[in-house]
Amino acid sequence: MTLVAGIDSSTQSCKVLICDADTGAVVRSGSAPHPDGTEVDPRHWWAALETAVSAAGGLDDAAAVSVGAQQHGMVCLDENGQVVRNALLWNDTRSSTAAVQLTDELGGAHEWAKRIGVVPVAAITATKLRWLTDHEPAQADATAAVCLPHDWLTWRLSGSTDIGDLRTDRSDASGTGYFSSEAGEYDSGLLELAMRGRRPLVPEVLGPRDTAGRTASGAQLGAGAGDNAAAALGLGAAEGDCVLSLGTSGVVSAVGGVAPHDPEGVVAAFADATGRQLPLVCTLNGAPVLAAVARMLGVEFDELDRLALSAPAGAEGLTLVPYFEGERSPNLPEASGALHGANTRNLTSANVARAAVEGLLSSMAYCVEKIAAHGVDVHDVILTGGGARSEAVRRIAPAVLGTTVRVPTPAEYVALGAARQAAWTLSQSDSPPEWTAEGGQTYRADPTPAVLDQYRAAQPLTLGQ
């Protein structure tokens, strides 16, 4: 049996899967936590990786290794390869003002959309580099290379100390704000704009099955991937498949052949891990919406599901707009959550529960519609994340989204996708190995377009328009 390893270095932890290269069956696994915070010394990621690898029985018998990781994190290195400062993570919002500055300096969101398909927000690397340049100029001057979490970990696994050996892939590079997924190349002018004329080295961008080097034990290193692209690869998402992940946030991405240029900045032009495109929309409000409503009703999640499923579609006119933490898709940072259409007849626990589920799913439907409007023929939805554990979400989703919804068996899909890429690097085949996902369920329901109409009508009311 030939073994490969997939590593998922997420915001919260590091997971390692050792898999059969031919079938994808998980042979061993290990994990270790990451520290909390929105800025982290990358050496903590390395320590967690070493712990997780040890828990998984080591990598000595793995023929290939690949890393999937959280996107956008700013890792700055000096000319000797030493970390200049703590990495700013995707969820560090100190760069929000920098995002506005960069958008304006290029001539507006439409110019960014036209040039690279990504409009600056606080999450992306370019805005963090602008913050660094303006607030810590000495650290910016010391930055000889800038890379992403998965780039840095792959480089460390190779044993190199030469920053010229840094490697990345299209999927992760497309989240930096200075790489075009359509052109497949960096836009050095945008990097210089972000750093006010400075131009540090950036990692070489590899193809999806290219080798990034070898580990100390001789295993081949895959190019790696950003977490969303790695998850899509682990799920076996094909062209037209839409991956809807309901975690802390809501993330909708779809495999396609067209790179969007969205002047609204809602749909980001990201790449996938197979050479195609992965248009992506991210919301601020995901599964915590359900937790908040369950807490307000004083019920556990199972009871919230039962209540929601006992109420009729549309909750008798009650509509919840789930912008509890503001929203970024649509871009409404000052908005708040709201319950509309309440009267003495429909204000029941069952209708409130139903409205919460439908409101959250309507927000996701908005994201799916935005992606479809940019040329992606979405014909199937794959539902993942903590929110997918809700029976009400699973059963109501196909009605609100108007399409079949597949819920795969819970698994570490980012690490699994990284392992699949490692196997592809090993085989050098034209396409990744055909790993068959086990289990899962498919849900179908009659569409309920009236629910989406209620949601659309309630959005302006939430903003007081």
Residue, then its C-alpha position, 0 to 999 in steps of 0.5 A: m500500500t502506498l501512503v500519502a499525507g494531507i495536512d489541514s492547518s486551519t485557524q483553530s488547529c492542525k489535522v493530519l490524515i495518512c491515506d491510501a494513495d489509491t482509494g483515499a481510505v484514512v489509515r491514521s490521523g492526528s491533530a493539535p490545537h492552534p493558539d487563539g487570536t487574529e495574529v499568530d507567530p507562524r512557529h506555533w503552526w509548525a509546532a502544532l504540525e509536528t505534534a499532529v504528525s507525531a500523533a498520526g504516527g509520523l510521515d516517514d512512510a508517506a510517499a507524498v505530502s501536501v498542505g491545505a491551510q487557512q487563506h490570506g494570512m500575511v507571513c513576512l520573512d526577512e532575507n534570511g528566512q526569519v519571521v519578521r512579525n506575527a502573521l496577521l490572519w484572515n479574521d484580523t480586521r485592523s486592515s479595514t481602512a487599508a481596504v478602502q484606501l486601496t480600492d479608492e487608489l486604483g479608481g474604485a471597486h470596478e477597477w479591481a474587479k476588472r484587473i484581478g477579479v477581487v475587490p479589497v476587503a480586510a481579509i485579503t493579504a494586500t490590505k494587511l500589507r498596506w496596514l503593515t507599511d503604514h503602521e510598521p514601516a521598519q517591519a515592511d522594510a525588513t520584509a524580503a518575502v511575503c507568503l501565505p500559511h500553506d506556503w510557509l509550512t510547505w517550505r518548512l517541510s522541505g527543510s529549505t532556508d532560502i526564500g527563493d524556494l518558496r512555492t504556492d498554488r493558484s488557489d491560495a495565491s488568488g486570495t492575496g489581492y495581487f494575483s489574477s486567477e484568470a491570467g494565472e499570474y501575479d500583478s506586481g503593480l498591485l503588490e507595489l501599490a499595497m506596499r507603497g513601492r516596495r516589492p518583496l519576493v513572492p512564492e513561485v506559483l505551481g500547477p496543481r500536480d507540480t512538486a514543491g520539493r521533498t521532505a527530509s524523509g524523501a517524500q514529494l511535496g505537493a503544491g498545496a492549496g487554500d482551505n476552500a479549494a482543498a475542501a472542494l478537492g476532498l469532496g470531489a466537487a465537479e464542474g457545476d457543483c456548489v459547495l455551501s459550508l455553514g460554519t462560523s461564517g457562510v461560504v459558497s463556492a462553485v467549480g467552474g471554467v469562468a473567472p468572475h469580474d464582479p464590480e460589487g465585490v461580492v463574488a471573488a475570483f478564486a481558483d480551485a486546486t485542479g486548474r479551474q476556477l472557484p468563484l467564492v462568496c463569503t458571509l459573516n453570518g453562518a451557523p451561529v444564527l441558529a445558536a442565537v435563536a435557539r438560545m433566545l427560545g431556550v431550547e436545544f438544537d434538536e428542539l429547534d429543528r423539531l419546531a422549525l419543521s413543524a411550521p409551514a414554509g414561510a413561517e406564516g409571513l414571519t421573516l428573519v434577516p440574519y445580519f447579526e454581525g453586520e454583513r459582507s455579502p451584501n456589503l452591509p457592515e452596519a446592518s443588524g439582524a431583524l425579525h419582520g412581519a410579526n403579528t399576534r397570530n404568527l409570533t410562535s416559537a415554531n415560526v421563529a425557528r422556521a424563520a431562522v432556518e429560512g433566513l439563513l438559507s435565503s442568505m446562502a441562496y443570495c450567494v448562490e445566485k450571485i455566483a450563477a450570475h457570473g456564468v457558473d451553471v450551478h446544478d447541485v449543492i454540497l452542504t457541509g460544516g457545523g450547520a449541516r448537522s441540523e435536520a431542519v437545515r438539511r430538509i429545508a435547504p433544497a426547498v429554499l435553494g431550489t436544487t438537490v442538496r447533498v450532505p456528505t458524511p462528516a470528515e476532514y475534507v481539507a486534509l483529505g483534499a490535500a492528501r488527494q493532491a499529494a496522491w496526484t503529485l505522486s501519480q502525475s496523471d492527467s487528473p486527480p485519483e478517483w477517490t470515492a466518498e463514503g456515505g452521505q445523504t441526498y435531499r430533495a424538496d419542492p421549491t418555495p420561491a415565496v420564501l425568497d421573495q419574503y427575504r428580499a422584501a425584508q432586506p431593505l426594511t432591515l436597513g431602514q430604507 
